Amino acid sequence: MLPTGRAAATVVILRDRPGADAEILMVERASSMAFAAGALVFPGGAVDAGDHALAATIADGLPLDEAAARIAAVRETLEESGLAIAFTSPPGPDRIAVMRRALAAGAGLGDILDDHGLEIALDRLLPFARWHPAHLEQARRVFDTRFYIARAPEGQVASVDATENVALFWSSAADMLARCDRGEGQVIFPTRRNLERLARFASFDDLAAHALSIPVETVTPWLEERDGKPHLCIPDHLGYPVTAEPMGTVRRA
């Protein structure tokens, strides 16, 4: 039986580039954080009660837990990066700044949307993956995390929140992996596997077609001996080009 994981959501935000691979938004976690300290991650965080309350009013046919996770992805992205993704009418930079400050002060996303007369379209977040660690991974905190993909909103500029995160930047998935291989950054096991999968696709449309072709199943890694060494393994039918890593090199959360 899996340990009980807190629901969480994260979003892979892509912006296409002519003649080059799409760039992905990454943030660097502060070293003081209890989860994934110092790691490079996609924007995201835990689903909260306000997300569930808002989901009850705007789920639009989605299961409530799925709608709440997508709302959390929108909220966390706005708070961590200042990007307003999945808005039916994207707000301007001044309004985004006001909304971001309100979130930081503890306001709920539902109240903020009402105050500004805005709506979000949950179907603009495309399910990509879902991960839940096993006991053997000895995670400090256990999250049941849904991953989504979304287009970067045009005309908006991302900026780091300087609280949970200390840096923010855009990079292709391949360049991000190379950066970590050079020792210039670190990623936890799920992030590395997802970057390897993302690196196979040059554009948002290519990635979206791939994501739609593979049903989302919860990925729960397991321990298996291969070539005489223990490896952390994942299923081989979910689109991941690398499905095992020696435990000696696995970066845990």
N, C-alpha and C positions, 0 to 999 in steps of 0.2 A: 504494500500500500504506500502511495506517495505521501510525503509530509504535507500538511496543510500549508498552501502557499497563499500569500496575499495577492489579490488581483492587481496587475500592473499593465501598463501599455507603453509602447515606445513607437516612434515613427521614423522611418527612413525617408528623408526629404531630398529629392533629387532635382537638380537643375541641369537641363540639357546644354551642351556646348557644340557649336558647329565643328565638325571634323575631329571631335575628341570625345572621350568617354564622359558621361554625365558625372557631375560632382555631387557628393553626398555631404550633408551637414553633420559634423561631429562636434561634441563638446568634451572637454577634459574635466573629470570629476575632481573636486578639491580633495586633498590628501586627508582632510579631517573627517570625510564622510564615512559612515558606517558600512555602506554598500559600495563596492567597486571603487574604493579610494584610489585616486590618481589615475584611473583608467580612462581611455577614450571610449565614449559611448554615443549612441543616438539619443536625441532628446526624448524624455519620457519620465514616468514615475508611477507611483501607486494610485489606484482608483480610490476615490474618497466618497463619503456619503453624499456630498453635493452632486457628484457625477451621477450617482444612482437616482437622485431626486430629479435631475434634469432629464435623464433617460426616460423616466416615466411619462414625460410630457412630449418628447420629440423622437421616440424610438423609431417611428415610421416603419413598423413591421419587423424590426430587428428584435432578437431576444434581448431582454433588458440588460443582462450582463455584457453582451456584445456592444450594445449602444453605450453603456456606461464606460467601457474601455475606450471606445472611440472618442467620447467626450473628454476623458482623461488625457488622451493623446493630444487633442486640440489645446486643452488648458495648459498642460505641461510645456508644450512647444511655445506657446505664447509667453509663459512665465520665464522659461529658460533661455529663449532665443529672440523674443520679440517678433516672431513671425506669426501672422494670423492665417493659419491654413484652414481650408475647408469652410470658409465663410462664403455665403451666397453673394454678398456684396462686400468685397474686401475694404476694410476701413483704412483711412489715411494714416500717415505716420504719427501725427499728433494724437489722434484718437487711440491708436495702438499703444502709445506710451502711457496714456491715462489708464487704459484697461490693464496694462501690465502692472502698473503701480497698485491698482486696486487688488489684483490677485495677490501681490506680495504683501498687501496689508490684511489679507484674509478674506476678501470678498469671494463669493461663489461665482462661477462662470455664468450660471443662469441669471443671477441678479445683474451681472455686468451686461449680458446680452439685452436684457429688458431695459436697462438704463440707456443704452445706446441704440435701441431699435434695430438690433442685428440678429441674424439667424445663421446657423451653421448647417451644412449639408453633410450628413454622416456618410453618404455614399461616395464622397470624394476621398475617403480613406479606404484603401484596398488591402484586405487581409493578405499577409505574406507568410507569417509563421507564428508558432506558439511554443514557448519553452517553459519547462518546469523541472528544476533540478531534483535528482534523487538523493537519498540519504548519504550515499557514498561520496558525494561532492563536498560535503561538509560546509555548505554555504553559511555565511554568518546570518544572512537573512534570506528567507525562501520566498520567491515571487513566482506567481503563475502569470507569465508575461506574454501578452499578445503583441506581435509586430505588425505594423502597417507600412504601406508606402504611399507617398503623396508627392505631387508636383510642388516645387518651390513657387510661392506666389510672386507674380511679377511686380517689380517696382518696390519691393520691400528689402530692407537691409537688416540682416541678423546681427545681434550683439549679445555678448555673454552677460549672464545675470550677476556674476561676481559674488555669488553666495554659495550655492551648491557646486558651481562650476568655476573654473579659473581661466579657461580659454575656449575659443570657438573658432572653427575654420571649415572651409570647404575643400574637399579632396576627392579624387576618384577613388573607388574601392581598391583598385590595384596599387595606387600610390600610397594609400593608407597602410596596406599590408606591408609594402616595402619599407615604409617609415618605421613600422614596429619591428620588422626584421633587422633594421639597422640599430635598434635600441633607442630610437627617438620617441617612443611611445609604447604603451602597453594596452592590450585588449584582453578581456576575459573570454573564456572558451566560446560561449554563444555568439559574442560579437565577432570573433575571428571566423567562425563557421559561416555566419551571415555575410560578412565581407567577402569571403571566398565565393559565395553564391552570387552576390551582387556583381562581382567583378566579371562575370560571364556576359553581362549585358551592357551595351553602349548607350542606351537611351531609356527614358522613362517608358515609352511605348513598348519597347522590347521586353523590359522587365515586367510590365503590367501583363503582357500576353503570357509570359512564363508563369507569373503568380496565379493567373486565372486557370491555368492548365493543371495545377497541382493542388488538390484539396488540402486544407490546413489540418494537420494532425499535431497533437502535443508531442514535442520532442523531449524525451526523458533519457539522458545519456546513461549508459551502463558501463561497467568495468569488464574488460575481457583481455585475456593474454594473447598477444600476437607477436610472433617472432621472439618468443621468450621474454617479452616485456609487457607489463600491464598498460593497456590503452583505455582511454575514455572514448566510447563509441556512440554513434547515433545511427538511425536507420538510413539505408542507402536508396530509398525510393522517394525522397522528398526534395530532390533537386540540389542537394549539397554535393559539390565535387570532392570534398575531403570529409570522410566520415569516421576518422579515428585519429587520435593524437596520443603519443606516449605521455603517461601521467607525469613524468619528470619535467615536461615542458608546459603542462597545462597551467594557465593563470586562472585562479579561482576568484570569486567575488569576495 
